[in-house]
C-alpha cells in the first residue's frame, strides 16, 4: 500500500481516460553540489539505487548558496509489472 502522503487527490468525476492527454504524475528531486560534477554524481548515485525512469532534467545556478549547482531530475516510478 503506497504512503497516502505521496498520493494525488483526484476530484470525484474527474475523467482521465484519454491516453495521450491524461494526467501523468511525475516527481522531481533536486541534487545540489559545489560544482556540476558533484550534483551529477549525487543524481547518478540516487537513480542507481531506486527503481525510477528519468524523463527529463534541468540545471540551475542558485546564486549565493554554498552548493549553487542544482540538477533537477524529473522521473516516474518503475512499478513491478506483476502488480499493475
VOLOVO-736192 format. One record per residue (C-alpha): residue in three letters; x, y, z. Coordinates in steps of 0.2 Angstrom, whole numbers, plus 5000, padded with zeros to 4 digits. Each point is the difference from the previous one (the first is absolute). Example, Ala and Ser with C-alpha at 12.3 -4.5 7.8 and 13.67 -1.06 7.14 Angstrom:
BEGIN
resn:Ala, px:5062, py:4978, pz:5039
resn:Ser, px:5006, py:5017, pz:4997
REM end
This chain:
BEGIN
resn:Unk, px:5000, py:5000, pz:5000
resn:Unk, px:5008, py:5017, pz:4995
resn:Unk, px:5002, py:5013, pz:5013
resn:Unk, px:4985, py:5011, pz:4999
resn:Unk, px:5010, py:5016, pz:5002
resn:Unk, px:5008, py:4996, pz:4982
resn:Unk, px:4983, py:4998, pz:4992
resn:Unk, px:4991, py:5012, pz:4989
resn:Unk, px:4982, py:5006, pz:5005
resn:Unk, px:4989, py:4998, pz:4985
resn:Unk, px:4983, py:5009, pz:5000
resn:Unk, px:4984, py:4989, pz:4998
resn:Unk, px:4995, py:4998, pz:4982
resn:Unk, px:5017, py:5005, pz:4993
resn:Unk, px:5002, py:4992, pz:4983
resn:Unk, px:5018, py:4995, pz:4996
resn:Unk, px:4996, py:4986, pz:4987
resn:Unk, px:5009, py:5007, pz:4985
resn:Unk, px:5017, py:4992, pz:4999
resn:Unk, px:5009, py:5015, pz:4991
resn:Unk, px:4992, py:5014, pz:5010
resn:Unk, px:4998, py:4991, pz:5017
resn:Unk, px:5009, py:5005, pz:5016
resn:Unk, px:5017, py:4993, pz:5001
resn:Unk, px:5007, py:5002, pz:5018
resn:Unk, px:5019, py:5005, pz:5000
resn:Unk, px:5011, py:5003, pz:5015
resn:Unk, px:5014, py:5012, pz:5001
resn:Unk, px:5016, py:4998, pz:5011
resn:Unk, px:5013, py:5013, pz:5002
resn:Unk, px:5019, py:4996, pz:5001
resn:Unk, px:5011, py:5014, pz:5006
resn:Unk, px:5019, py:5001, pz:4999
resn:Unk, px:5015, py:5012, pz:5001
resn:Unk, px:5003, py:4997, pz:4982
resn:Unk, px:4990, py:4991, pz:4986
resn:Unk, px:5009, py:4984, pz:5001
resn:Unk, px:4996, py:4998, pz:5019
resn:Unk, px:4981, py:5003, pz:4996
resn:Unk, px:5001, py:4988, pz:4986
resn:Unk, px:5008, py:4986, pz:5010
resn:Unk, px:4987, py:5002, pz:5014
resn:Unk, px:4987, py:4998, pz:4987
resn:Unk, px:5008, py:4985, pz:4992
resn:Unk, px:5002, py:4992, pz:5017
resn:Unk, px:4982, py:5003, pz:5005
resn:Unk, px:4993, py:4994, pz:4983
resn:Unk, px:5011, py:4984, pz:5001
resn:Unk, px:4992, py:4996, pz:5017
resn:Unk, px:4982, py:5002, pz:4995
resn:Unk, px:4988, py:4993, pz:4988
resn:Unk, px:4996, py:5016, pz:4990
resn:Unk, px:5000, py:5005, pz:4982
resn:Unk, px:5007, py:5018, pz:4997
resn:Unk, px:4990, py:5009, pz:4988
resn:Unk, px:5008, py:5017, pz:5000
resn:Unk, px:5013, py:5010, pz:5009
resn:Unk, px:5004, py:5019, pz:5002
resn:Unk, px:5015, py:5010, pz:5007
resn:Unk, px:4999, py:5015, pz:5010
resn:Unk, px:5013, py:5011, pz:5009
resn:Unk, px:4994, py:5006, pz:5017
resn:Unk, px:5010, py:5016, pz:5003
resn:Unk, px:5006, py:5003, pz:5018
resn:Unk, px:4998, py:4981, pz:5005
resn:Unk, px:5014, py:4989, pz:5007
resn:Unk, px:4995, py:4987, pz:4987
resn:Unk, px:4994, py:5011, pz:4986
resn:Unk, px:5000, py:4987, pz:4986
resn:Unk, px:4983, py:4992, pz:4999
resn:Unk, px:4995, py:4985, pz:4990
resn:Unk, px:4981, py:4997, pz:4999
resn:Unk, px:4995, py:4982, pz:4995
resn:Unk, px:4982, py:4997, pz:4995
resn:Unk, px:4995, py:4982, pz:5001
resn:Unk, px:4987, py:4987, pz:5001
resn:Unk, px:5000, py:4984, pz:5011
resn:Unk, px:5004, py:4984, pz:4991
resn:Unk, px:4986, py:4989, pz:5007
resn:Unk, px:5001, py:4981, pz:5001
resn:Unk, px:4991, py:4994, pz:4984
resn:Unk, px:4993, py:4985, pz:5010
resn:Unk, px:4990, py:5013, pz:5011
resn:Unk, px:4993, py:5011, pz:4987
REM end
